[in-house]
Amino acid sequence: MTQQEFGLLAATIPLQPGIYKYYDSNNELLYVGKAKSLRKRVSSYFSKTYTNYKTHELVQRIRKIEFTIVNSEQDAFLLENSLIKKFQPLFNINLKDDKSYPYIVIKNEPFPRVFFTRRKINDGSQYLGPYTSVGKVRELLDFIKQTIQLRTCKLNLTATNIEKKKFKVCLEYHLGNCKGPCEALQSLEDYEEGLQQLKNILKGNLSPVIQHFKADMQEKVAQLEFEKAGLIKKKLEHLQQYKASSAVVNERMGTIDVFSILEEGDTAYVNYLAVSNGSIVQTKTITLKKKLDETADEVLIFAIAQLRETFNSEASEIIVPFTISYPQQDIVVTCPKGGDKKKLLDLSEKNVNYFKEELRKKKLLLLEEKTALEVNNVLVQLQKDLQLQELPVNIECFDNSNFQGSYPVSAMVSFKNGKPSKNDYRRFNVKTVAGINDFATMAEVVYRRYKRLKEEQKPFPQLVIIDGGKGQLSAAMESIEKLELTGKLTLVGLAKNEEELFYAGDSESLKLPWDSESLKLIRRIRDEVHRYGITFHRNQRSKGSFKNELEHIEGIGKSTIDILLKKYKSVKNIKVQTLGELTTAIGKSKAIILIDYFNQAINAHS
């Protein structure tokens, strides 16, 4: 749809809140979005030039626009998430989580059975969960079996059948695992009480269960039934042990959801901890693929909505690492600075970092598990795809890390025969570049790397990947030309967002098939250099090897800086925020300090 075509449509778009849907020429749904004002939001796509390739591509494909008006921004938010989950449009954030989760079902029948299932059917039964781990479900059921006496048989225990004495108690009754409702030895009311205790345990609400058993034990002692009292005492000890092993914070905290996010390029990882009565009752980390340069706020809000719906959350408070505008008005959003809630947030962040690292290890392990022949076939395919003169048995990749507005560092990784050669990894503290200049930084580190190899008369790699696209590739090529190494090694640029490859001087990019083994290898190498560079940058910051500009501002402390950098990612992004936006993030007084500092810096340079 051209801007002119959209101009004819614009006046018909409603100003009310709602959701909009973009379709292509084949009537395929491309994108679903929400808006406070539909006309303003949709018009924004056609009234500005996008530097992001994917957003530009989306706009070029739009042939039809549909709207649904709703009563509030909150309704738009809920409807948007529902439609994205149902249709998974091409240009929306992709939630990479297609698992079927296990449930614990309380069957809709007389004296309901309780068992594990993956199938949720509309039969009037009550489904508890879902749970993220089959092992966790089985552990819970084993614990419940030892604590609460519920039947496991499949007998049809209707009142008529029991009255006609159709059944006899089984071994489970004699073992003390069942109270024998089949022979009317247990009333339905008593059985229902056991089910209520079960629900309390599954929700992490153990106090009422413990109180129930204490009262029951005292009653048995009063009746001089000491053997039965002893059995109840063992169950109480079991409950106390379970409570001690699962409680992480004080019980007064109630029911809350905790979320943390970690971003790496176009991929984001979000961890979710569901806390009930001081116990973590659910934990899950998901992977999301960004499509249109979505901000951390947008990704986190989307993930929160999806996770809360998936796991049927009833929490009225969510804990997050930075301030977000969560559209549901009945939800309290908390960014803790200390105390038990901060400990939970820290725990969530540990989990999301661990998950990401484990994924990276699995990718490398899959690569390492390939046979020599399989690896050789991948390298042969890469040689063919990139039209290399030699088989790329040695590949090096460079990346700059200044992602938090600090002084730049660079990293280089080496893959030999398709596998990481960690002894050949290199880290560079940039020496000749003042401030943030990716091109100059790349030129410096490439020059230093290959000047040394040339002086030491060591072999050059067949392929060098410059992570950053055309500008950084040109800067790297200038260094290669200075060293008179043109033709001795092949350099390609890798665009950060589109995974396109560039050769110096070529106007057209090379796009390898998304699922090709060649591009998979290039992705692994890129991910490894990102990890290596970010780790180096983080270590340098923790050692105090360099400082960012914010640390020089009087009245702005480390915790405030952490909040700002987590939310806006760089000092450059912080500088363009309005007073209102900064006030939302860090409070008005500190926001004013920042604005005054940046204005003085601008005046000093003008």
PyMOL commands that set and color helices and strands:
alter all, ss='L'
color gray80, all
select helices_A, chain A and resi 3-10+38-46+53-61+73-87+134-147+159-163+171-174+181-183+188-202+207-222+226-246+251-253+296-310+339-368+372-386+422-424+438-455+470-482+517-542+549-552+558-568+571-575+579-586+588-605
alter helices_A, ss='H'
color red, helices_A
select strands_A, chain A and resi 18-23+29-35+64-69+94-95+103-106+114-117+126-128+255-264+267-276+279-289+317-319+332-334+394-401+409-416+419-420+426-429+463-467+490-494+501-502
alter strands_A, ss='S'
color yellow, strands_A
deselect
rebuild
show_as cartoon
